[in-house]
Amino acid sequence: MMKRKALVAMTALSVFLGGSVQVSLSSAASASTVNGAVAVTFSDVAGHWAEGAIYEAVKRGYVTGYPTGKFLPNAKVSRAEFVKMAVSALNLPVESAANGLWYVKYVDAAKTSGIFVEGDFVGADWNKPLSREEMSKVAVRALDLKAEDKQWMYLATKNGLISGTAPGVLSPEGSTTRAQAISVIERMLKVKSGAKLSVDKYAVSAAELYWHDTNIMTMLPRYFQDSFNGKPFDNKAMISQSPDGKATCKVTQLVAIDLGDPKDPNRKLIEDKEYAWVGNGKYHKLKDSDGYAVMGISETKITGKLNVERLFPCQIAFQNDDWYEMPENVKNPRKPDRTYGIMPWNAKYEQFQSFVDVSKLSSGTVSFATGTLFPKGNFVSDKAFRFIFGGMGNWQGSYIPIYNGKLNTNYHQ
């Protein structure tokens, strides 16, 4: 193999920024000739986390560098630039546009192919920095997938197209860098070719929460594979109000936490307050247990002095007849054998605390959480798995079913 490496000094080698401005590489970049093909090397890419994807993208020809010989991988990418990259990477047909703006023909091509739909981006400013959620929409549509509102990032993370900006952090409104944009397009091309990519499990969990305020499909697919009877977690229906209208309680989230994973980002929900469960007549601290804690987070908005001193907030509870009929046999508190209810723990009195003291409160918002501890293991039951919603215990103590599903034995928990 003949290989020749030379310093490029404003050669005739031309590249495109991702927009319409044609530029040439300067003396800051180098190029290698391998069997007659020219390979560019950028001065600011070595060691970058996206180095491989960047050179693969340049090789494919849908993105290039700057006149300085740099790639600027951490520079923000605009909506127009990303659409142009995606259209070019997918080899979509592009026709000349009457409008003189360089990106119009690529936007038209994206619309025609269906990877962009009018309304996917808020506003008509194509020079605006691309957000991560907007990037997800284009990438997911390129896979011929359909999504509900706010479901785009869930499908993008579930298919391995995007990862979190930090453990459990999605940053849907965050801007997108050139390196991130290219990495997503490269992953998109791999998925379209049939590859199955690794996923960021924390990002998938966060994306499901962002979509419909619960992550139980991600964390507990054996028990909850179809969400709430095929519909999103509808916390708008889970509202309880006092007779005088001064207290309104709603369930805001249903969050599953892997207690055996010290890095689970959602552990923060149970770290500021002590929680416990009861087995064999003994209290066990939730933090000392393994399993999955599914926590129903509620908020009660108070707009006037209540006629009660103790408020029993609304909550969600889990039911399965087989688990309910199982005798409690806790041999190891770290490994519960069945489901158990989780409640806030009052260390002073060594008992559950199911209420909030509102005797001195005339306005404000009170947060409260209860939950269910699920064991790890492949529990088998042909009985229904149910979630039920209960209103504020002071006035509306009855429960109504909100989920009724069957075990999915294809998943091993």
N, C-alpha and C positions, 0 to 999 in steps of 0.2 A: 504494500500500500504506500503510495507516494503521498507525503504530507509536507506542506510548506506553510510556515507561519510568518506573517509579515505585519509590520505596524502600518495601520491605515492612516494616511494623511489626506483627509478631505478627498477621498477617492470618489469614483463615480457610483460606488455602491449606495443605492438609495433605499430608504425604508419609510414606513408610514407610522405616524404617532398613534393611530387609532382614530384619527380625525381625517382631515383632507389635506393637511400640510405635508408636502414631501420634503424630506430632509436628508442629509448625508451624514455618515459617521465621521467624527473628528479623530484627531490623533490620540484621544483618550481611550479609544476602543481598539481592539485587535481582532484579526480575523485569521481563520485557518482554512486552508484549501485541502479538502480530502477528496481524492478522485474527481477533481474538477468542481466540487461543490464548495461554496463559500459558507463557513460557519462563523458567526459573530460572537465575540466575547465582550461583555460589558464590564466596566471597571467597578461598578457598585453592586454586583450581584453575588460575587463569591462568598459562600457561607450563609447566604440568606436562606431562610426556611423554605422559600418558594423557588430556589434556584433551578431545580430540575424542571418544574412546570413552566418557568419563564423561557428557558431555552427550547422546550418542546413546543411552546406556543409560537416562538419566533420561527422555528423550523417549519411549523404548519403554515406560517405566513399571515396569520390574522392579527399580529401585533409586532411592533418593533421598538426601537429606541429613540434617543434624542441626539441632536447634532454634537453634543459634548462627548458622545461615546458612553453616556450613562443610560441606564434603563429607568431609574427613579422608581423602584418597586413600591416605595411607601407613599408615593404621590397619590392624591385623590383622583378617582376616575369619574367622569361625568356620565349622565344617563345616555347621552348620544354616543360617547365613546364605547360604553359597554354594549349597547345594542349593535353598533357596528362590528365589534369583536365577535359577538354571538352569531350574527348573520354570516360573517365571513368564515367563522370556524365551522358552522353547519353547512357551508357551501350552498346557501339559499340563493335563488335567482334574484338579481338586483337589476332594476331597470332605471333608466335616466328619469330624473324628476324635473318638472317645470320650474319648481322653486329652486333658487340658486344656492340655498344653504346646503353645505356638504353632506349633512346627516339625513336629509329628507328621504333620499332613495333607500337608505338602510332601514329607516323607520317604516316606510311603506312595505319593504320586503318582510319586516318582522310582523306587521299587521296581516299581510297576505298569508303568511305561513302559520299564523296563530300563536307565535311565541310572545307576542305583545298584543294586548287588547286595550282599546281606548278606556281610560279610567284606571289602569294599573298604576300609573304615576299621578300623584295629585299635582295639578297645575300643568302648564304647557311649557315650562322652562326646561329645555333639553340640555342646557349647559349647567344645570344644577348638579351638585355632587350626588352620585347614586347612593341610595340607602341600602342597607343589607336586606331589608324586606323587599325592596323593589328588585334587587338582584335575584332573590329567591323566586319571585313571581316569574321572571323570564326563564330561569333555569328549570323550574318545575313544569312550566308550559312546554318547554322544549322536550320534555319526557312524555308529552301527551297525557299529563295528569290533570285532573280537575280538583279544585279546592274551594272550600268555603272561605268566607271572610276571616282573615287572621290565621288560616290553616297553612298558608304557603310555607312558612318557616318550619312547621312541623314536617311537612312532606320533604322539604329540602334537607333537613337534618336526618330524617329517617332513611333517606336514600343515600346518605353520605356526601351530599353536595356541599354542605357547609358545616362548620364546627362553631363552638362558642368562642367569644372573644376572651373569656376567662371561664373557669369551671362553673357551669350553670348560668352563664350570662350570654344572652342573645344579641343585645344591642340592635334591635330592629330599625331604629332611626339613625344608627351610627353610619358614618360615611364608609365608602368602600375604597380600598387602595387598588393600585394596578396589580399588585401581586395577588391580592385576594380575588379580584375579578378573574384573573387568568386561572388561578387554582380551581375556581368554581367551574369555569368553562371546560377545563381539562377533565375534571371529575364528571361533568355532564356528558362529555363525549365518551368516556369510559362506560358509564351506565347505559348509554344508548347502544353501545357495542356489545352489551350483555354482561359486563363486569359487575360483580357485587362488591361494594366498597365497605370498608370498616366505618363505623359511626361513632360519634362522640355521644355516649349515653347520657351525659349530663345535659348536653345541648338538646337532645331529643326530649328529655323530660321537661326542660325549661320551655321548649317550643310548644309542647302539648298544653302546658299551663297557660302560655300566652294565647293559645288558640281558644280553649274553652274552660280555663280555670281548674283543671284537674290533670293529673299525670298518671292516673291508674292504669290506662291502657299500656303505657310505656313500662311502668314498674311492676304491674301485676297482670300480665296478659293471660295467664292461666285462668284467672277468675273474672277478668273484665276485659274481654277482647273486643267488644263492640260498643264501648262507651255506654251511654245511658239509653239502652234500647235503640241503638243506631243513631241517636241524636246527641248533640253536644250537651255537656253538663250545663243545665239551664238554671243557674242560680237566681235568675230573675223571678222564678216561680217559688223559690224557697225563702219566702218573706213572712214574718209574723209581726203583728202590730198589737199594742195594748189597746184596750177598749176606749181609752181617752185619747189615743193617737199620739201620746207623748213619748212612746218608745217604739222604735221600729228595728227589728232584728232580721238580718239576712245572712245566709251562708255565702261567703265570698270565694272560698276555695276548698277543694278536697285534695289534699297533698299526701302522696305516699313517700315514705322515707325509708331507705335501707339502713337499719340500725347497725348492721355489721360493717358498713362502709364509713370509716371516719372522714372521708372526703366528700361524702354526699352533701351537695350545696344546701339542701333543704333541712339539714340538721339544725340550722340556725333557728328554725321555728320552735324547737323544743329545748333550746339551750338557756333561754332567759327565765324559764319557769320550770319548776319540777313537776313531772308527770309520773303516774304510777298505774299499775294494774294489779288485780287480785287473783291469785291462784292458790288452791288448797287452803283458803282462808287467810292467806298471808299477802301483805302488800310487797310489791316488787317495783323498784325504780325502773322507769322506762330506759334511762340512759345506760343501765347495766344489762340490758336485754339485747338479744339478737332477734331477727325477724323483720317484718315490715310494719311500720306504724303508719296507718292511714288517718290523717288528722283532718277533721272538719273545722275550718276556721270561720268564725262568725264575727260580725260587727253589729253592735246595737247602738243606734243613734238616739240620744235622749234630748228632747227639746223642752222639757219642763219638769217640775218637781213631781216625782211619782208617789203613789200612795202605798208603796212597799219599800222596805229597807233592803231586802235581798232580792236580786233579780236572777232568775234562772233562764239563761239565754237559750236561743234556739240551737239545735244541734242535729247532726246526722249520725245514725247508728246502722250497724251491719247485722244481717241475720242470715243464718243457714241452719236448717233444722238438724242436720247430722252433727254439725259442730255444737249446736245448742244442747243436744242430747248426750254428747260425750261427757263422761265424768272428768273432773279436773284431776290431772295426774302430773303435776309439775315436779319432775325429777331434777331438772336443771333450769333455774330462772332465765339463763341465757338462751335456752332453747325451748320456747313454749310449744306445747303439743297441739294446741287448737287456738281459736281466736279468743281474745279477752278484751273487755272494754278498757279504754284509757281515759283517765280523768286527771285534772289538776290535783296536785298533792299538797296538803297542808301539813308541813313538817312540825309545826307547833303542836297541833292536836293529833298528828299521825293518823290522818284520815283524808278521804277524798273531799274536795271542795267543788261542789256543783253549782255554786252561785257566785254573784258579784255583789259586793256591798255598794249600794247606791244611795245610802241614807243621807249623804252630804253632797250628792250630785244633782244639779238641776239642768245641766246641759253638757254635751260632749259625746264622745264615741267610746264605747267599751268593747275591747276585743276579748274573745274567749275561744277556747279550742278543746274539743274532746275527740276521741278517736277509737280505732280498733287495732289491736295487735294481731297481725297475721303470722303464722309460723312459716319457716322455710321448709320446703319439702313438697312432694307431690301428693297433697291431700286429694282424695277421691270422694266425690259425692254426686249423686244424680238429682239431688234436691236443688231448688233455686237458690241463687246467690242474690240477696236483696239489700239495697240501701233504702233507709226510710228517713224522712225528715220530720222533725218535731219542732213545733212552735215554742215560744217562751212558756216555760213551765208554770209561771204565775197565772196565766190565763188560757193558754192553748197547749195543754199537755199531750194531746193525741198525736199520733204519728201517721204520716201518709207515705205510701211507697213511691220511690223515684227511680228505682232500678230493679229489674227482675231478669237475671241472666242465668246461663248455664255454664258449667265448667268446660273449658277448652283444653282437652288432653293433649293437643299438639304442642303445647308449651310446658316446659318443665321449670318449676319455680325454684 
